[in-house]
Amino acid sequence: MQITKADFYTSVYKYEECPRLQQPEIAFSGRSNVGKSSLINRITRQKKLARTSNTPGRTQCLNYYNVDDKFYLVDLPGYGFANVPQKVKADWAELIDTYLRYRENLIGIVQIIDARHKPTKDDKMMVEWLQASGLSFLIVATKVDKISNNKKAKQKKLIYKELNLDQLSNFTFFSAQTGDGTPQLYNYLNSLLNS
């Protein structure tokens, strides 16, 4: 798969505002500050498509991107330690939950975690939800360029244990800096779109 064109389409703050679309949707989920925007920019080959920020919690809505007129990439608000009022967090949680539960166009999820750390409580909850949902998902561990090759195997073992994954689980390491993991990500998107 090669992505040649990706454009911002719309932002959605309430589930009822989700656009009526023919094309399938693939959601990108992860905690605040996990490198989701950098990953989206890397795979779409655009430096500024998704806004990157040092401030966790910058994405506060569902951001829709039209990719090659084939599918919509949907960037979900980051969960976790975003420094925002409790009411806003509750609204995000409801928006994400409703979208994942009821959106008929949704065909798969790219679940992003940080390769350097043990998965958080929120990561575990999200993956448990995905495992129970029956939705197809790929776990992508970002920022792998920041850990040594020796530590990589150890981290993979830890991630598999903490998230209760088996050898058949879809998993890849990824680096927005080096592009490591990009082919695996493309393969996963391809398999979703062609199934």
C-alpha positions in Angstrom: 0.0 0.0 0.0 1.2 3.5 -0.8 -0.7 6.6 0.5 -0.5 9.3 -2.1 -3.0 11.9 -0.8 -4.5 12.7 2.6 -6.5 15.7 3.5 -8.2 17.0 6.6 -12.0 16.5 6.2 -13.8 17.5 9.4 -13.7 17.6 13.2 -16.5 16.1 15.3 -17.3 17.0 18.9 -20.5 15.0 19.3 -21.3 11.5 17.9 -24.4 12.8 16.1 -22.2 15.1 14.1 -20.3 12.1 12.5 -20.5 12.6 8.7 -22.5 10.3 6.4 -19.8 8.5 4.4 -19.6 5.6 2.0 -16.0 4.8 2.7 -14.8 2.7 5.6 -13.1 4.3 8.6 -10.0 3.2 10.5 -9.6 4.8 14.0 -6.3 5.7 15.6 -6.4 5.5 19.4 -3.9 6.0 22.2 -3.2 8.0 25.3 -2.2 11.6 25.3 1.4 12.3 24.2 2.0 8.8 22.8 3.1 10.0 19.3 -0.2 9.5 17.5 0.0 12.7 15.4 3.6 12.0 14.5 2.6 8.5 13.4 -0.3 9.8 11.3 2.0 12.4 9.7 4.7 9.7 8.9 2.4 7.2 7.3 0.5 9.9 5.2 3.9 11.5 4.3 2.8 14.9 5.4 4.6 16.8 8.1 1.7 18.9 9.3 -1.5 16.9 8.6 -2.1 16.0 12.2 -1.1 18.7 14.7 1.7 17.6 17.0 2.1 19.2 20.4 4.1 19.0 23.6 0.9 19.6 25.5 -1.0 16.4 26.1 -4.7 16.5 25.2 -4.5 18.7 22.2 -6.9 16.5 20.2 -10.3 17.1 21.7 -12.5 15.7 19.1 -12.7 13.1 16.3 -10.5 14.4 13.5 -11.4 12.9 10.1 -8.8 12.6 7.3 -9.7 11.5 3.8 -7.0 9.1 2.6 -6.8 8.6 -1.2 -10.6 8.7 -1.4 -10.4 5.1 -0.2 -10.9 5.4 3.5 -11.1 7.9 6.4 -8.5 7.9 9.1 -10.2 8.9 12.3 -7.9 10.4 15.0 -9.5 9.9 18.4 -8.9 12.2 21.4 -6.0 10.9 23.5 -6.9 9.3 26.8 -4.9 9.5 30.0 -3.2 12.3 31.7 -4.4 15.3 29.6 -4.6 18.4 31.9 -8.2 19.2 31.2 -11.3 19.6 33.4 -13.1 16.4 34.5 -16.2 17.3 32.5 -14.2 17.6 29.3 -12.6 14.2 30.0 -16.0 12.7 30.6 -17.3 14.1 27.3 -14.3 12.6 25.4 -14.8 9.2 27.0 -18.5 9.3 25.9 -17.6 10.4 22.4 -14.9 7.7 22.0 -17.1 5.0 23.6 -20.2 5.8 21.4 -18.1 6.0 18.3 -16.3 2.7 18.8 -19.5 0.9 19.8 -21.9 2.2 17.2 -20.1 3.5 14.1 -21.0 1.1 11.3 -18.2 2.5 8.9 -15.5 1.5 11.4 -13.6 -1.5 10.2 -10.5 -1.5 12.4 -8.4 0.3 15.1 -4.8 1.1 15.3 -4.1 1.1 19.1 -1.0 3.1 20.0 1.2 2.6 23.1 4.6 3.8 24.1 7.3 1.2 23.5 9.5 2.6 26.3 7.1 2.0 29.1 4.9 -0.6 30.7 1.3 -0.3 29.3 -0.8 2.0 31.5 -4.0 1.2 33.2 -5.9 3.0 30.4 -3.9 1.1 27.7 -5.0 -2.2 29.4 -8.6 -1.1 29.6 -8.6 -0.1 26.0 -7.1 -3.3 24.8 -9.4 -5.4 27.0 -12.3 -3.5 25.4 -11.0 -4.2 21.9 -10.4 -7.9 22.6 -14.0 -8.2 23.8 -15.4 -6.1 20.9 -14.6 -8.4 18.0 -13.2 -5.4 16.1 -9.9 -5.9 14.2 -7.0 -4.1 15.8 -3.3 -3.6 15.5 -1.1 -2.6 18.5 1.6 -0.2 17.6 4.4 0.5 20.1 5.8 3.9 19.1 9.1 5.7 19.9 11.1 2.4 19.4 14.1 4.5 18.2 14.5 5.6 21.8 15.2 2.1 23.1 18.2 -0.3 22.5 17.8 -3.5 20.5 18.6 -5.4 23.7 15.7 -3.8 25.5 13.3 -4.2 22.5 12.8 -8.0 23.1 12.3 -7.4 26.8 9.8 -4.6 26.2 7.9 -6.8 23.7 7.6 -9.6 26.3 6.4 -7.1 28.9 3.8 -5.6 26.5 2.5 -9.1 25.5 2.2 -10.1 29.2 0.6 -6.9 30.4 -1.9 -6.7 27.5 -2.7 -10.4 27.5 -1.6 -10.8 23.9 -0.8 -14.1 22.2 1.5 -14.9 19.3 -1.3 -14.4 16.8 -1.9 -10.9 18.0 -1.3 -8.0 15.5 1.6 -6.1 16.9 4.5 -3.9 15.6 7.1 -1.5 16.9 7.1 1.9 15.2 9.3 5.0 14.9 8.1 8.2 13.4 11.8 9.3 13.2 13.1 6.3 11.3 10.0 4.9 9.7 10.5 1.5 11.4 7.2 -0.4 11.4 5.7 1.6 8.5 5.4 -1.4 6.1 3.7 -3.5 8.9 1.2 -0.6 9.4 0.5 -0.4 5.6 0.0 -4.2 5.5 -2.5 -4.0 8.2 -4.4 -1.1 6.6 -4.3 -3.0 3.3 -5.7 -6.2 4.9 -8.6 -4.2 6.4 -9.5 -2.5 3.1 -9.3 -5.7 1.1 -11.1 -8.1 3.5 
